Amino acid sequence: MKRQVLFVLIIIGVLGLTACSSSNVNSEAVDSEIVVETMAGSITKEDFYEELKGRYGKAVLQEMVTIEVLQDKYDVSEEAIDHEVQILKDELGDQFEMWLQHQNLGDEESFRKRVYLSLLQEEAKADGLNISEEEMKQKYDQLRTEISAQHILVEEEETALEVKQKLDDGTDFAELAKGYSIDSSNAEDGGELGYFSVGTMVPEFESAAYDLEVGETSEPVATQFGYHIIKLLDKQETNVDIEPFENMKGEIRQTLIDERIEVNEAQEKIAKLIEDANIDIKIEEFEELFNVDTIN
């Protein structure tokens, strides 16, 4: 949610343009209104607007239209925004305001608008997904648990199946890790990874590992690194303090959503909503902003 412009200032400029463009008042008189006077010369509202538009117009207009489209379909409560902002306040303490300034996020109200957009986008991502209470509780239990495992990583699925067959036939896991695993950081140690918790490994690996019983070995698990055979060695309660389930439901739900939908797929869903909104931009420079090929 980082941003490199002063959101409120730019919103004022763009809203000023919208008002002028959509009305039949004497826009020439409005545009020539002086907003800054100096002994060296004056700056009009039009001067100010054109400067803002040139520097930030595309990004801000895209953001404003995205909010307009998404809020027509999805609801985000003030309580949800409060919760997200409070998490950061609790983490940063007295440094919160300084952090906003350092990140060029403006004041807290500006930051809340960024959070609002982020939550709207998350609702769009979640559309059509059914995240049950039981699944969230299961993920919460995982957050309270750390596990120890060993793995064998290979490049090809065929090799992974070969390794799995050898394990089923009784070959020692550690010996196979030394002979087959391409993970040089632990192959010589029998593939042992030590203890780790939720969020440490890539989602596919983590999900498979947490689903195992102690002593159980997985089927081949595909990740971006190759194919893993995982053996769960131990489970124990983590020493990290975990908030009550009710306080973490929103965060857990979001984690589950992120595990189920790819970033590109989420972007395509939002792009389709924008396309279906039949956007008609009246500013010549930005007429092509929401063409399918130009949507980020």
N, C-alpha and C positions, 0 to 999 in steps of 0.2 A: 504494500500500500504506500510505498514511497512516492513522493512527488517533488518536482523541481521548480514549481511555480507557486505564487501566492494565489490560492484557489479563489478566495472571496473577491479579491481585487479584479481578477479576470472575469468572474461571473458577472460583476457589476458592468464591466465593459460590454460583454456579450449581450446581457439583458438590455442594455441601452440600445444596441444595434437592433435587436428584435423589435423593440418598441417603435423605433423610427421606421423600420422597414415595413411594418405591418399596418401602419396608419396613414391617413391622408393629410396629416397636419403639415405645416410648413417645415419640412425636414431640414431645409437649408438653414433656417434660423436656429433650429435645435442643434444641428451639427456645428454651427459656428459659435455656440455658447462657450465663453472662455472659462476654463477650469483652473488655470494657473496664470498669474501675471508676474512678470519680472521686469526690471529696468531694461533688460536686453531684448525683451519680446514676450509674447503670450503663447499659451498652449490652449487650443480649443478642445472641446469634447471629441470632435472628429479626429484631430491629431492624435489624441490619447487612444481613441478606439483603434485607429489604423495601426498604431504601434503595437498594441496588444494583440490585435488580430494577426499581424504578421509574425509575431514571435510565438504565440500560443494558441491562435485561433483554431487550428485543426484539432489539436488534442482536446481542448476545452469543449468545442462544439460536439465532437464525437462522444465525449463523456456525458454531456447534458442530454443528448438525444438518447443515448443508451439508458440513462436513468429514466427518461420519460417513457420509453418503450417497456422497460422491465417493471416499473412500478405500476403500470396499468394491468399487469398480469400477476404479479407476486406481491405479497405483503411482508414487510419487515417492521417489527414493532420497535418503539423507542426503548423498551426494556432490553431487546436484543442488542441494540447499539450501545446502551449503557453498559451491558455486560462485557462486550468486547473492549470498550474504552477502559473500563475499570481493571480489566486484566493487565493492560499495559501500565496503568497508573500504579497498580500494586507492585508490578515488576520494577518500575523505574523510580517510584517514590517521588522525592523532591526534584528529581532530574527530568520529570515528564515534560514540563514547559520548555526546558532547554533542549530536550530531544526533538520536540516539534520544530523548534527554530533551526536546529542543526540539520534536520531533514528537509527544511524549506516547506513544511506542511502548514504554515500559518498558525492560527490559534486553534483552540480546542473545537470550536464550532466547525471550522474548516475540516479538521480531522474527522469529525463525526460524519460529515458528508462523504468523505472517502470511505469510511467504514460502511456507511449506508449502501454505497454503490457495490462494495465488495460483497456484502450480505445479499443484495439483490442478485448478483451474479451467481452466488452459491445456491440460491433458491432455484435459479434457472438450471444449474447443473443437476440439482437434485430432482428436478421434475421427471416423474415417471419411475423413480427409484423408491422402493419400499424398504425403509429402514425400521426394523421392529425394535421394540423395547428389549426383547430377549437378546438380540444381537448387540445392542448397546451395552447391556449388562455384561455380556461375554467379553466384549472389548475392554470394559472397565476392569474386570477381573484380570485380564492380561496386563493392564497397566500396573496392577498391584503385584505382578509376578515377574521374576526374572528367570531365565532358563539357561542351561548349559548344553551345548551341542557340539557335534563334530560333523564335518561334511567332506564330500568328495566332489570336486568340480571338474567337469569335462566339457569339451567343445561341442560334441555331437550327441544327439539323442541315442543313436545306435550304441555308442560307447557307454552311455549312462545305463542303458538296458542290460548291456553285457556285465557291467559292474554290479547292478542290482541282482542279476541272476547268480553271480558268484557269492554275493552276500547271503542270498537265500539258500545256497548250497553249503554255507557254513564257513566261508573264507573270512578271516579276521578283517574288521573294518579298517583298523589302523594300517595294516599291511597294504590293503588296496588303496588307501589314501596316498601312501608313499609311492606306490607304483603308477597310479593313474591321475591323481589330482593335479590340475594346472595352477592351483592356488599356492604359489610358492611361499606365502607367508605362514602357512601352517601344515603343508603336506608332510613335512618330515616329522611333525608332531602328531601324526595320525589324523590330521584334519581338525584338531580340537580348536574351538573358537572361544572357549571360556564362557563366562556368564554374560548375557546381554538382555536388554529389556526392549519394550515396544519403541519403535522409531529408530532403532539402531541399524537394522538390516533393510534391504529392499523389501517392499510389501509382499511379493510372492513368496520369498524365502521365509519371511517372518510369519506369515499366515500358516504356511505348511508346518513350520517348526512348532508353533504354539498348539497346533491341532494334534500333535503326536503325544502318545503316552510315554512315560520314562522307559527307555530301553527299546522303543519302537523305531523302525527305520522307514523313511518315506519312499514313495515312488519317485522317479525323476521329476524334479521341479525346474521349469524353465524360467530364467531371468535374463536380464540384459547381458549377464556375464557368461552364460552358458547353461549347462544342466547340472543340477545339484542332487546328490543323494545325501539326506540328512538323517542323523541318528540323535535322538534326544537323550541326554545323559542325566539331567536333573532339573527339577523345578523348585523354586523357593520364593518366599515372600520378599519383596524388595524393601530396602531400608529407606527408600525415598518416601516422603510424606505425600500422600495422594488426597486430594479434596474429596468430599462426599459425592456420590454418584449424581445426585440431583444438580450439583453445581457444575458438573462436567458433561452433562448430556449433550449440550450444544456442540462442544468441541469434539466429543466422541462421534456424534452424528456426522460432523464434517469430515472426520478422518475416514469413516466408512464410505462416505460419498467419494472422497478422493481416491480411495482404493478401487472403486468400481467404475469410475469414468475417467478416460484419458483427457489430458488437457486439450488436445486437438478436437476431440469429440465435444467437449464443453464449449469451445470456441465456435464450433459449427452450429450448435444449438442456439447460441446467442445471435450469431450472424443470421440464422434463419428467421428468428423473431424480428430482427431489425428489417430484414428484407420484406417480410409479410406486413410490416407497418406502413408500407407505401410512403416512405419519407420524401418530401418535396422541399429541398433546400433552396431558399430564395437568395442566398449570397453566391454570386457568380463564381468566386474563387473556390468555393467548397461544394459546388453542385455534384461533383463526382465522388464526394467523400464516402458515401455508403454504397457505392457500386460493389458488387461481390468481390471483385479482384482487389479492391482497396481496403477492405475491412481487415484490421489487424487480428 
